[in-house]
């Protein structure tokens, strides 16, 4: 049983910052790739950021230089630091964890960027 719980979303003005957290439960016999995707109403789901099992990050082009993904393996937690937020970043953000048997994801946290 793997559970992912996101937190840190909210309402912020353009140019502001938010820090999302994703706490994962379950076995830690292995370190897995984890990341974040987002989905806005009426739009396709979009992969935002991913960090590999060895700590290598990757980002969608639109957030490079603004978002930073990191992880704390000891605490089984992944973070997404979001700076210089734009209205187009508004979406529900979901955490995911890649494992050999499949991909697990959380329930999501709402991020709204509006003036």
C-alpha positions in Angstrom: 0.0 0.0 0.0 1.4 3.3 -1.1 -0.2 6.6 -0.2 0.8 10.1 -1.3 -0.5 13.2 0.5 0.1 16.7 -1.0 0.0 20.0 0.8 1.0 23.6 0.3 -1.4 24.8 -2.3 -3.4 28.0 -2.1 -4.2 31.3 -3.6 -1.3 33.6 -4.5 -0.8 36.7 -6.6 1.2 36.7 -9.8 4.9 36.8 -9.0 4.4 35.1 -5.7 5.7 31.8 -4.4 4.3 28.5 -3.0 6.0 25.4 -1.8 4.2 22.1 -2.3 5.0 19.0 -0.3 4.3 15.4 -1.0 4.6 12.9 1.8 4.8 9.2 0.8 4.0 6.3 2.9 4.9 2.7 2.3 8.0 0.7 2.0 11.3 2.4 1.5 13.4 -0.5 0.5 14.0 1.3 -2.7 14.2 4.9 -3.8 11.8 5.7 -6.6 11.4 8.5 -9.2 8.8 11.0 -8.0 7.3 14.2 -9.4 4.4 16.5 -10.0 1.9 16.9 -12.7 -0.9 19.4 -13.0 -4.3 19.7 -14.7 -6.4 22.8 -15.3 -10.1 22.6 -16.1 -10.7 21.8 -19.7 -7.0 21.1 -20.4 -4.8 18.1 -20.7 -2.8 16.8 -17.8 0.8 18.1 -17.9 3.9 16.8 -16.4 5.5 19.6 -14.5 8.6 18.2 -12.8 10.2 14.9 -12.0 13.2 13.8 -9.9 14.8 10.5 -10.6 15.8 7.8 -8.1 19.3 9.2 -8.1 18.2 12.8 -7.7 18.3 14.1 -11.2 15.6 16.7 -11.9 13.7 17.5 -15.0 11.1 20.1 -15.8 8.6 21.1 -18.4 10.0 24.1 -20.4 7.5 26.6 -19.2 8.6 26.3 -15.5 12.4 26.0 -16.0 14.1 28.7 -13.9 11.0 29.2 -11.8 10.3 25.8 -10.2 12.6 23.6 -8.2 11.9 20.0 -7.3 13.8 18.4 -4.5 13.5 15.4 -2.2 14.3 14.3 1.3 14.7 10.5 1.2 15.0 10.2 4.9 11.6 11.8 5.4 10.1 10.2 2.3 9.0 13.6 1.0 9.2 15.4 -2.3 8.9 19.2 -2.6 8.1 21.6 -5.4 9.3 25.2 -4.8 7.3 27.5 -7.2 8.6 31.0 -7.7 7.5 33.8 -10.0 4.1 32.2 -10.4 2.0 33.1 -13.3 -1.8 32.9 -13.9 -1.2 30.0 -16.3 0.3 28.0 -13.5 -3.2 27.7 -12.0 -4.2 24.1 -11.8 -4.6 21.1 -9.4 -1.1 19.7 -8.7 -0.7 16.0 -8.2 2.2 14.2 -6.8 3.3 10.8 -8.3 5.6 8.1 -7.5 7.0 5.6 -10.0 7.4 2.0 -8.8 8.1 -1.3 -10.6 4.5 -2.4 -10.3 3.0 0.9 -11.5 2.6 4.6 -10.8 0.9 6.0 -7.7 -0.5 9.5 -7.3 -2.1 11.6 -4.6 -5.4 13.4 -4.4 -4.0 16.8 -5.5 -3.7 20.3 -4.1 -5.2 23.4 -5.7 -2.9 26.2 -6.8 -4.5 29.4 -7.9 -2.5 32.4 -9.2 -4.7 35.5 -9.6 -4.6 39.2 -9.0 
